[in-house]
Amino acid sequence: MTNNRLTVLAAATIAAFCAFTPANAAAKSSCGGASWYALTSKTASGERMNPRLMTAAHKTLPFGTKVKVTNARSGKSVVVRINDRGPFIRGRVLDLSKAAAQDIGMIRSGHAKVCYEIIR
């Protein structure tokens, strides 16, 4: 390989690694761990948590933000609305409602690697 190709490959590798780190959780897109929850308590936004709705918790995204979440293993995607804060476990970027987790096939495992993209 030439030095030019190595430089391009190194830059692409670094960019890909940075996209997977929790430090970029507020970026337009990111990847990391996700879990799900099915409580019925009040969320940080003040609304009651409904496990049947397509919602999620994120540490910093504004409430109401729509996010497309894709299970990295299955390739299944769902659009959720951010209405809560969390997750509070290192390496996790989202906590999904039970309905959203079911749609992307992560109910049984309880957690999965996901990538998300802000859509509005």
Buried (B, 14 or more C-beta within 10 A) or exposed (E): EEEEEEEEEEEEEEEEEEBBBBEBBEEEBBBBBBBBBBEEEEBEBEEEBBBEBBBBBBBEBEBEBBBBBBBBEEEBBBBBBBBBBBBEEEEBBBBBBBBBBBBBBBBEEEBBBBBBBBEE
